[in-house]
Structure formats: structure tokens, C-alpha cells
């Protein structure tokens, strides 16, 4: 049985381009062949979850059935009433499968839950987004097939970028003008080829060639060593090029299908501070957390007058956001410390920005300070990735 | 700008790139290996060189001789075969094939692609008794030294012979080797005694071109990592070859480098590998057994291939450091049985050039550490290697016996073994 994981090798791109060709010709002629698109989506989903991934495929079907019922039930309810407790239960139910998947390894000695499948997090983000916007009354109609198409959109199924329902459907319902579409095709090819450079050359070199070497050296030395510092940078580069390469493939494929899936990365390593970094790194995730967790929490606390001080309000928001993000990555000390680290970094960053605003005349700002800011942010971020990598756990707490 | 022109500007370069790549990968031309990298590659023990064919072919077509073995090959001191051959301007240069973990099965697969270069030539093969453990080669170690190029090259000529069928079966026992289902199916056909379908044959031919070009391009990187070590070792040798003077030098070097332990094990090896653990190793090896093992059949694959190529091979059975063996409780009687069994398998089939050093484990500074040849051991080996490779040898007469593939032979031990062997 043939099984193809998204963007895993050059062969995948061969099949992908063959499958996309009719869609591209159609869009160039000003037509969107939706039935063909659905067949292609289904075929590629099937190839991800068939053969030895069969159990995951079943989990996906069960998950989608459950979440579809939930979304439509809530949507129907929301047309008549709007009680907060129903909304809270709807969200809790929506994230319930993901929570089970994330918690299972803690109690089952690292074994994965059988209800998990590739991409469950990203599907859950999209679904929670729909429920929240239904609550806000922003989503006025919910079409069964369109929702399915949105949550199962195959180019982004495994790891995002996380699109928004209303934005996606606007693209899906229309056909871009030929001028616009040709530009999108240009971007599509550019993104996919940049993705090749990122994922198949740079991420391969950092992740498969350098990383095992520095990892072995750091473990052989033990404790804190220069090799550990090397590991930190090599891992950070691998993480970025691997994920950014994957995201470029997903965005490039979407563009060829006439869907402007949002970008995930915008030169994160030239960020001038940690706040700037989160506007450039895994953007669709951080914007999701900002809009659906941070903003809502801050708004809630303000309305109920639970926290009055504006600064405390923001800090509480950051802590909550990054703690949840940490737990979402996985229930291990290093993901949670990673979250706390970034929360603290942003809180300190805010303190500094306020201080700078007050004493603008006394603090120099020139090319050197700007370069220093980028350098400092870059190293801070790399250090946080070292925590995130779990390598410290292997190094300090495991026998090897 | 018209849309057609714009589209052409977008997809034109992509199409051209794909065409160039396809032509490059599939067409049957050959990139020549730069001869300057051969001295470095011959001592690199690089896994990419081992898994590939381009460099091995280029070297064996010159005056390089395949020295096949495993971890002992990386014990480079002044008496190492590569150093001696260079220092004393021998007509041959060793090409080291193998490193830690490369056993018979890996060597069989690594020979695919150089069979033509081995034809009617000479080679040296160092057999490690430690390969012949109960479970045979570790699948992970095998996977490390295995490449699609090896199997594709093999599939080009594989037929219904016992050798090919056995090799195919062994390959299928090593799980998750291929991400390529067509190759997997082809190997299964050979294993069940069938030949390839026409589609499989075409696929194999095209894939062969692709993988060879990859090999020609990429295996030549990072091979020049050890030349300076060889040069440093050469400087310690006297300018003219004199066996007893060299033996004295080997003795002195051994003495100088084995001062921190009672087993005459190299200081660095002791400090890094044994010092922490040796207390727990006392009598730890008393139940080690090298007499029953699937490795005997894997080794038969190598012999069969040598016979098919009519390669004249000098087989070396290295010793084990005796004081270490005594400490760990390794049974010397068992080693003697192993020795008898392996020599029987060799001699019965016409492989008569055997250097049996298995009884030299108590010689001073013969071993660099516990099981690896060093200083005086390397020198003694040279006494056999040099004439074997530089003087004309009798043409060997091989008669392969498929019995040596059987489970019966693999597991034969005790009295039944004695009955067969004596």
C-alpha cells in the first residue's frame, strides 16, 4: 500500500504537481472545479492515513464526526440563545480530544494515545476558532461541506499554517482574477522552491548532518560544555528551516489552489525584541493565541473588574497564554519552562519598553543599539529553543 | 506583459530545471572520480565510500587492494598496513573497507558494484570472532552500512543461485531497510526463486543511473580526514625496512602506550572505554559463544562472491588479548572451536591462504587493546601480507558447497561439529 506523508520527498511533489495541474488550468480559465478539488483533497488525505497509518485514519474520522456535530449543534443553539456556560462547554468539548492526546503520554510512559492523529492540534485550533466566532456572531452561516473542506484542507493539515474560516471561505467561494492568480502562481513556485532550499538542504544539513555530531559530543562531554552551545545554535537553525520550509510548501500549495493561506514566518531571526519575535515566528499560531486566548482573557478580566492595573492585566494574559502554549507542546517540564521563559521575557520586554518611553531623551538609539538588540533577541530565542529541544533533559536527567 | 509570457517566466525555469535533473539522473554517463582523493579515501573508512561504488571502483582499478574488516582497521599506529605500504613504497596500497559494526553481510553487499574490479585480483579479509554471536549482525549496524545502490547493483545480475536467494532472504529479515516498495518487491521475487519482471528490470536500470550519479557526486565529500594521521605515523618509522628493528620499535611503542593498566591495553582506550567499567566485567564473558551463529552463512555469502569473482583472498583470524580474556572469563576452548570451524569452512572450499593468529594473544604488545590488532600484531601480519600481495600466487581452485548456508552448519557445535571437522 502506498503511503505519502505531506512534503516528505521529491516524489510527493511530483504527484502533487500532477494533481494540481487541472486546478491550475481551471483557475487560469476563471473556473474553480470544486468537485475535482474535493477528490484531490480526499486522495491526498487518504494517502496520509492509509496502510500502516490506518489507525490514525480511523481516529481522524471519529474526531471529525464528533467535532462537526459539536460545531453545528452550537451554531444552531447560538441562532436562538447565547448563554456563556453553553459556550464554555462547547469549547471544552472541542478541545477535549486534544487534551486526552496530550495527557496520555504522561500516564502511559510516553505511549501515544490511540485517538491521536497527525494534525489534531491544527484541526482543533481551526474548530475552536469557528466556535468562538460563532459566539461573537461573526459567522452568520455554516455550510457543512465548506466547513469540512476548511478543517481538512490538505496542504495545511499536518502542521498549519492556521487559517481562519471566514477568510478561507472568502477565497474558496470566489475565483481570483487572472492577473491576480498569475501573481499567486509566481509566489507559489517561489515559496515551494524556497521551501526546497530550507527543508531539503539547510534543515537536512543542520538536522541530519550536524545535529547528531554535536549531540554526541555534548553527551560524551556531559554537563555544560561548548558543544552544548553549538547544539543550541544547530538545533535552532534546524527547527527554523525545517518548520519554515514545511510552511512554505503549505502556503505555496495553497496559492496554486487559489487560496491565500497566511504566512507563518517573517524573518524571525532579525527580531529586535521578543515581542517582535512572536510577530514573526509561527505567526498563525501566535496570532491565534493572541486573538482567542490573550485578548479574550484580558477583556473578560477587565469587564469583570477582576484585575484593575493595566500592567498586571497584560502580564497575567502573557503568563496564561504561554503556559497554555507550553502545555500544548506537551506535558513535560521543558515545554512548560519554555512557555514560562517566553512569558517572563515578554514581561521584562514590556518593562523595558515602558522605561524607554519615559526616558526617551536619555537612551541612545543608533545602528549599534539596533544590532545589539537583534543579537540579544536571537540568543535569547536560541536559548529558549535549547530548553524546548528537551536535550537538557537527556543531558542531565537520563542515563546514557 | 501577456499572461502567457508571464506564465512562461514562472514555469519555464521550473520545467528546465526538472528536465536537466531528469537527464542528469537517468542518463547513463559517468562522472569520473578525481584520482587525487584516492589516498585520502583509502584510509578514510567513510561510510559513504563503503556504501557507494564510484570511489572503490576507481581505487581498485589502480594499485589499491581491498582490506576488508571492521573496527581493527581504524587502529592506525606506525605498523598499520596502510602506513607500512606507504612508507616502504610497496607496489600496493591498502583500501580500507569497513569499520566498527561492518560484518560479513555488510561486506557482501558492499562488494556489489566492485565485483568486476575484484575479478582475478587479490584481497585481504580480517575475520573478527566477535561477529559470530548468537543473533548475528545487529540490524541497526547493518542498516548503517547498507545502501539502495548496493541492492540495485545486485538486482541487475541477481539470479536463481543459492547465493542470491540466501542474500535476498537475509535482506528481507532486516526490517525497514527500503522506503522503496518496488525494490522491496524485486528482492522478494529473488528470494522466492523468481527473476525480475520487465518493469522491475527497467526500474532497476533507471534507478541504478540515478543512484550512481548521486554516489559519484556526494561520496567524494569529506574523505580527506585522516591523511595527516598517516603522515605522522610514517615519521616514526626508520627509512629502511628491517623486520627485527621494526619489531623492537613496535615493542617499545606498545610499552610506552600501555602504562595505566595491567592488561597491556592502550592508555587512551583504557581511560575512555574500560577504566570506569572494567570492575563489572570480571568473568562477564564466560558464557560468550562464537560457535553457533547465522554469521557463518553470511560469511558463506562473502566466500561465494569471492569464488565467483575468482578473487585470491588472504584471510586473517586475529587473536584476543589473553590477559584480558582471562580476566573476563572468555573461554579459550570455545575460541579454539571457533577457529577450527571457520578454517574448515574456508579450506573445504579452496580458500587456503589463512593467517591464523588466534594463538598469539599472549604475545606482548600484539594487541592495541582487548580485541584489536596493534603494534607487533600489525607487523606480524605484514610478514604475510607483503609477500602475498607483491609476489605471484598460485591460482586458487574454489569449490563452493551450499551446505555452508544451511541452518545445520550455522548451529553445528559440540561433538557433531567435531565429527564433521576432524
Boltz contact constraints between the chains, C-beta under 6 A:
constraints:
  - contact:
      token1: [A, 182]
      token2: [B, 3]
      max_distance: 6.0
  - contact:
      token1: [A, 182]
      token2: [B, 6]
      max_distance: 6.0
  - contact:
      token1: [A, 185]
      token2: [B, 10]
      max_distance: 6.0
  - contact:
      token1: [A, 186]
      token2: [B, 10]
      max_distance: 6.0
  - contact:
      token1: [A, 189]
      token2: [B, 10]
      max_distance: 6.0
